[in-house]
Amino acid sequence: MPEEIEHRRIIVSAFPARRARYHSAAVQVFLDFFFLVPFLAAYILWGLIPAVWVLMGAVIVQVAAQWLLGGRYKPKPITLASAGLVLVFGTLTVVLKDPVFIKWKPTVLYWAMSVALVGARLWKRKGVIHAILKSQAEGFAAVPARTASALDWAWLMFLALMGVLNIWVAYTFSEATWVYFKLFGLTALTLVFGLLQGFWVVRSLKTAEGE
């Protein structure tokens, strides 16, 4: 009986920490994706060029908010790279009034990330994706080296294909189709791929523990 009471006490005491983690994750997701809402609203109301103005303002607010909050919310390198590309390609878009520049932004980002992964694997021999996973949870430190290497190559190929897919949709379909595909299609594909990778990593961890 005392053991059961102690067990319940431990579970109850863990609730605040768990709520804090969920709250932190929710804030992080909001900071990472909130700029999509004003961009979509501006596109529906006024079209792509005005929406790009709104997007540039939104990413500036996003990065500033993350810097001000600091700590775990501090902007990641990928966030800064994406924001920088938005400002560069967005400026070209609004100055030249040519949406082709902003359409190329996702492809340039995907390919740059893919090249960065190649560089990390060939020169530093480091598992970039594995390092990211370890920063999120200590349990991922036990991921086998072979799995860590495969993760990098899988993401490398995925990002390269995403870059091709984005520009293919941009040049093949209407502007509206590209906007919605960029906001929802590419995001959904990335989330699904990430989840599949997560399941695979967990399975590899269980396999390694059983050996």
PEZI-V885960 format. One line per field, one symbol per residue. phi: phi as a letter, one per 40 degrees, with the letter a starting at -180 (. if undefined). Layout:
phi = ???
This chain:
phi = .dccccccccccccddccccccccccccccccbccccccccccccbhcccccdccccccccdcccccccgfccddcdccccccccdccccccccccfbccccccdcccccccccccccccccbcfbccccccccccaccccccddcccccdccccdcccccccccdccccccbcdcccdccccbccccccccccccccccccccccccccc
